[in-house]
């Protein structure tokens, strides 16, 4: 069985994990701020930051890569609205704020937002 290196498994299979991360990326790009568990926020951060870095340089290749991973309208928002804000910023586009644990299962919660 292949090993996952430096990634959380979340107790689910690979395709489900990829779908979970894709939906969290979509939600963060649309809302610019989401509340999730701390572990999911930490896994989400590098994915979103790489997509914003790719969106900063507008080219056909970058548009196609983003559109293949996200829907067309979300990729368009990423390129037209979000990426120009970070034109002079070399990285660190997201912020994770730890919040109180969830009441039901005491899971550590966090808010991840675009800076």
C-alpha positions as CSV (number, residue, x, y, z in Angstrom):
1,X,0.0,0.0,0.0
2,X,1.5,3.4,-1.0
3,X,2.2,5.7,1.9
4,X,0.9,9.2,2.2
5,X,3.7,11.5,3.3
6,X,3.1,14.7,5.3
7,X,-0.7,14.6,4.8
8,X,-3.6,13.8,7.1
9,X,-5.8,11.0,6.1
10,X,-9.0,12.1,8.0
11,X,-10.1,8.4,8.2
12,X,-11.4,8.4,4.6
13,X,-10.2,7.1,1.3
14,X,-8.1,9.0,-1.2
15,X,-10.8,10.0,-3.6
16,X,-13.1,11.2,-0.8
17,X,-10.2,13.1,0.7
18,X,-9.5,14.8,-2.6
19,X,-13.2,15.7,-3.0
20,X,-13.3,17.1,0.6
21,X,-10.3,19.3,-0.1
22,X,-11.7,20.5,-3.4
23,X,-15.0,21.5,-1.8
24,X,-13.1,23.3,1.0
25,X,-11.1,25.2,-1.6
26,X,-14.2,26.2,-3.5
27,X,-15.9,27.4,-0.3
28,X,-12.9,29.4,0.7
29,X,-12.6,31.1,-2.7
30,X,-16.3,31.9,-2.8
31,X,-16.8,33.0,0.8
32,X,-13.2,34.1,1.6
33,X,-13.6,32.8,5.1
34,X,-14.7,29.4,6.4
35,X,-14.9,27.7,9.7
36,X,-13.6,24.1,9.8
37,X,-11.5,21.8,12.0
38,X,-8.0,22.8,12.7
39,X,-6.5,19.8,10.9
40,X,-8.5,20.5,7.7
41,X,-7.5,24.1,7.8
42,X,-3.9,23.2,8.0
43,X,-4.2,20.8,5.0
44,X,-6.2,23.4,3.0
45,X,-3.7,26.2,3.4
46,X,-1.0,25.0,1.0
47,X,-3.6,24.1,-1.7
48,X,-5.2,27.5,-1.7
49,X,-1.9,29.4,-1.6
50,X,-0.5,27.5,-4.6
51,X,-3.7,28.3,-6.5
52,X,-3.5,32.0,-5.7
53,X,0.2,32.0,-6.7
54,X,-0.8,30.4,-10.0
55,X,-3.6,32.9,-10.5
56,X,-1.3,35.9,-10.0
57,X,0.4,35.3,-13.3
58,X,-2.4,35.3,-15.8
59,X,-1.7,33.0,-18.7
60,X,-3.7,30.5,-20.8
61,X,-1.9,27.6,-19.1
62,X,-2.7,28.8,-15.6
63,X,-6.3,29.5,-16.5
64,X,-6.7,26.0,-17.8
65,X,-5.1,24.4,-14.7
66,X,-7.3,26.4,-12.4
67,X,-10.4,25.7,-14.4
68,X,-9.7,22.0,-14.4
69,X,-9.4,21.9,-10.6
70,X,-12.2,24.4,-9.9
71,X,-15.3,25.4,-11.9
72,X,-14.9,28.1,-14.5
73,X,-16.7,30.8,-12.5
74,X,-14.7,30.2,-9.3
75,X,-11.4,30.2,-11.3
76,X,-12.5,33.5,-12.9
77,X,-13.1,35.0,-9.4
78,X,-9.8,33.7,-8.3
79,X,-8.0,35.3,-11.3
80,X,-10.0,38.6,-11.5
81,X,-10.8,39.5,-7.9
82,X,-8.6,37.6,-5.4
83,X,-5.2,37.4,-7.1
84,X,-4.8,41.1,-7.9
85,X,-5.0,41.9,-4.2
86,X,-1.8,39.9,-3.6
87,X,0.2,41.2,-6.5
88,X,3.0,42.6,-4.4
89,X,2.8,39.9,-1.7
90,X,5.3,37.0,-2.0
91,X,3.2,34.5,-0.1
92,X,1.1,34.0,3.1
93,X,-2.3,34.7,1.6
94,X,-4.3,32.9,4.3
95,X,-4.7,33.2,8.0
96,X,-5.7,30.4,10.5
97,X,-7.4,31.6,13.7
98,X,-8.0,28.9,16.3
99,X,-11.4,29.1,18.0
100,X,-13.2,27.2,20.8
101,X,-13.6,23.5,20.4
102,X,-16.8,22.1,18.9
103,X,-19.4,21.3,21.5
104,X,-20.5,17.9,20.2
105,X,-17.2,16.1,19.9
106,X,-14.7,18.7,21.3
107,X,-12.8,18.8,17.9
108,X,-10.4,21.7,17.7
109,X,-12.0,24.3,15.4
110,X,-10.4,27.1,13.3
111,X,-11.3,29.8,10.9
112,X,-9.3,30.1,7.8
113,X,-9.6,33.3,5.8
114,X,-7.8,35.2,3.1
115,X,-5.6,38.0,4.4
